[in-house]
């Protein structure tokens, strides 16, 4: 074991246990892919129409927008750890309801509970992993959030086609229970303790997360928190403070690109999409291949994010998904216009979708959660995470719900062409405004934002004078 590995193994271990709850969120996210074909089949014990199926997919994400504000309050008042533990309860209730469901209405309620848990997890988990990590591995630990989510999705693709809907729900319930059993013994964020001037608890927490002398790091964290807490953060500070305002619109812009490139629809409707590709491979087999590629590429992203940086990965990701969305849309256009012209290209959709998944996973899937954990000071970070998740929840709901609507009205090729256009627009946005944060402390990132704001203001002043 190398010195570098020894110095960070506690952080990786803690983050791995913490992100079991994001794997749980992944199981909820991927569950519709193998389940919808059964629910809409003649053998279904709960007959489901396409419109009802689209609500089963999307209502979870819609409800996830309800919990960021309460979970932000709980994380600020009672701690990140306690809030994440509470987040396991809605997931468990959701799977119990799926097991006993006898109507579509009960499935709606089950998905609503899952959505409440999803909102809690994605508001608080990025903050927890960002605050327990050193600068050297903060990006890698933050990307574990998405990696574990993809592991949960892959589990649905691999297990779902071979077991009943209720058996799958029972298996999925193991994850949140395992999370509670392991995470309850792990430390709270030292940033949270120092925010309330609990220095001794912060020191104990940091000792559980580090090997070697922690005195200098503890002092640096204390100074950083004191600087951030000179003025108590409020919701209004996200707009009134120029640096927070800049960080917020950059972050929301990145999350917009993440959703409008179509990832939520591709994952949730994977088997439905593969059923119309004309491929010689079974749809569930293609979904399993897709899930494996997602996990493998997210592993690669964990390594790359602290080596290549955040901005290069996001730019490469947006370029790749834009090209692949265009390719998939064009294939479907010719497939439905004159199938015989593209029959020999039956391999193209699965290939393009896999390349899409690779490009999405190395950047847009993982890095936005790193950005949201890095670009805001401690006193408003929870509020920023909360706003970002509410916004993402509504965006993801719109993508998942409208996928079926646009597909039925104008064809599936129109959907993918639209995703392509938004991907390229996002590429231009990030190229113009996104700063690089790789390897920088929270204080350095804030200083960079202040310089950027000062430069923007100077440019505006020169324009007005001219």
Secondary structure, 3 states (H helix, E strand, C coil): CCHHHHHHHHHHHHHHHHCHHHHHHHHHHHHHHHHHHHHCCCCCCCCCCHHHHHHHHHHHHHHHCCCHHHHHHHHHHHCHHHHHHHHHHHHHHHHHHHHHCCCHHHHHHHHHHHHHHHHHHHHHHHHHHHHHCCCCCHHHHHHHHHHHHHHHHHHHHHHHHHCCHHHHHHHHHHHHHHHHHHHCCCCCCHHHHHHCCCHHHHHHHHHHHCCCCCHHHHHHHHHHHHHHCCCCCCCCHHHHCHHHHHHHHHHHHHHHHHHHCCHHHHHHCHHHHHCCCCCCCCHHHHHHHHHHHHHHHHHHHHHHCCCCCHHHHHHHHHHHHHHHHHHHHHHHHHHHHCHHHCHHHCCHHHHHHHHHHHHHHHCCCCHHHHHHHHCCCHHHHHHHHHHHHHHHHHHHHHHHHHHHHHHHHHCHHHHHHHHHHHHHHHHHHHHHHCCCCCCCCHHHHHHHHHHHHHHHHHHHHHHHHC
